[in-house]
């Protein structure tokens, strides 16, 4: 079966050009967490996840979207699309068909961002995909909860956003 890994690293808060350590996370203007997000399927990295680059992925959005995707894709014959509508960013389509999840990087109807022709219907084991989401969420939650109350509030906000999807 094709292996799946979802990894986050180099987490930071603040602005892209004025990054601050994760410990500076607050409930005000610095209430977002960014960093490097890698989704690796069968040794291939899902492309174009960060707006300014691979180390500028909004974890607020990613955690919410992956939670929602997990919920939807727990059912067979389900589909979940992540399309942030960011300028030039593609849509990411996850289809659960049978025992596999098929991943595509598609044209975005919201931002007109083009897809990736070599990332169409890339299959992986559905159970492995769900397990990779669970492991990712556990690692991120552990790191954020170490921040104390502000981390608890951040996690609660991402849960609310994922339930709204």
C-alpha positions in Angstrom: 0.0 0.0 0.0 1.1 3.6 -0.7 2.3 5.3 2.5 1.0 8.7 3.6 2.7 11.1 6.0 1.4 14.5 7.1 4.1 16.5 8.9 4.3 20.0 10.3 7.5 21.7 11.4 9.1 25.1 11.9 6.0 26.6 13.4 5.9 30.4 13.9 3.4 33.2 14.5 3.3 36.9 13.4 3.9 38.1 9.9 5.8 36.3 7.1 8.6 38.9 7.1 8.4 39.4 10.9 8.2 35.9 12.2 8.1 35.3 15.9 8.5 32.0 17.8 5.4 30.0 18.5 5.6 30.9 22.2 4.6 34.5 21.2 1.1 33.2 20.0 -1.6 35.4 21.4 -5.3 35.9 20.9 -4.8 39.3 19.1 -3.1 40.0 15.8 -0.6 37.2 16.3 -3.2 34.5 16.8 -2.3 32.5 13.7 0.2 29.7 13.4 2.2 29.2 10.2 4.9 26.8 9.3 6.0 24.0 7.0 3.3 21.5 6.1 4.2 18.4 4.1 1.7 15.9 2.8 3.7 13.0 1.3 2.0 10.2 -0.6 4.1 7.4 -1.9 7.2 9.5 -1.5 5.8 12.4 -3.4 5.2 15.8 -1.7 1.8 17.4 -2.4 2.8 20.6 -4.2 2.1 24.3 -3.6 0.8 24.1 -0.1 2.2 27.4 1.1 1.3 30.9 -0.2 4.7 32.5 0.1 6.5 29.2 0.0 6.5 25.7 1.6 7.3 27.2 5.0 4.2 29.6 4.9 1.3 27.2 5.4 -1.5 28.5 7.6 -1.9 25.8 10.2 -5.2 27.4 11.4 -6.7 26.6 8.0 -4.8 23.3 7.6 -5.8 21.8 10.9 -9.4 22.8 10.4 -9.5 21.5 6.8 -7.8 18.2 7.7 -10.2 17.6 10.6 -13.2 18.3 8.3 -11.6 16.0 5.6 -11.2 13.3 8.1 -14.8 13.5 9.1 -16.1 13.5 5.5 -13.7 10.9 4.2 -14.5 8.4 7.0 -17.4 7.5 4.7 -16.8 5.5 1.6 -17.6 7.2 -1.7 -17.1 10.7 -0.3 -15.2 13.7 -1.6 -13.7 16.7 0.2 -12.2 19.7 -1.6 -9.9 22.3 0.0 -10.0 25.5 -2.0 -8.9 28.6 0.0 -9.4 31.0 -2.9 -5.9 32.4 -2.4 -4.4 34.1 -5.4 -3.1 31.5 -7.8 -3.5 28.6 -5.4 -5.0 25.4 -6.7 -7.8 23.3 -5.2 -6.9 20.0 -3.4 -9.5 17.3 -4.0 -9.6 14.1 -1.9 -12.0 11.3 -3.1 -12.6 8.2 -1.0 -13.5 5.4 -3.4 -13.5 1.9 -2.1 -10.4 1.3 0.0 -8.4 4.2 -1.5 -8.3 7.9 -1.3 -7.4 9.6 -4.6 -5.7 13.0 -4.3 -5.8 15.6 -7.1 -4.4 19.1 -7.4 -7.1 20.7 -9.5 -7.9 24.0 -11.1 -9.4 26.4 -8.5 -12.7 27.9 -9.4 -12.3 30.5 -6.7 -8.8 31.8 -7.5 -8.2 30.6 -11.1 -5.1 28.9 -9.8 -4.1 26.1 -12.1 -3.9 22.4 -11.1 -1.0 20.1 -11.5 -1.4 17.6 -14.4 0.9 15.0 -12.7 -1.1 15.2 -9.5 -4.4 13.8 -10.7 -6.1 10.9 -8.9 -2.9 9.8 -7.0 -4.1 6.8 -4.9 -3.3 5.9 -1.4 -4.7 3.5 1.2 -7.8 5.1 2.8 -7.0 3.7 6.3 -3.5 5.0 6.0 -4.7 8.4 4.9 -7.0 8.7 7.9 -4.3 7.4 10.3 -1.9 10.1 8.9 -4.4 12.8 9.6 -4.9 11.5 13.1 -1.2 11.4 13.8 -0.7 14.9 12.4 -3.5 16.3 14.5 -2.1 14.6 17.7 1.4 16.0 17.1 0.1 19.6 16.4 -2.3 19.5 19.4 0.5 18.3 21.7 2.8 21.2 20.6 0.1 23.8 20.8 -1.3 22.7 24.1 2.2 23.1 25.6 1.6 26.9 25.1 -1.1 26.8 27.9 -4.4 28.7 27.7 -3.7 30.5 24.5 -3.0 27.1 22.8 -6.2 25.7 24.2 -8.2 28.6 22.7 -6.4 28.2 19.4 -7.3 24.6 19.2 -10.9 25.3 20.2 -11.2 27.9 17.4 -9.9 25.4 14.8 -12.4 22.8 16.0 -15.2 25.4 15.5 -14.0 26.1 11.9 -13.7 22.4 11.0 -17.3 21.7 12.2 -18.6 24.6 10.1 -17.2 22.9 6.9 
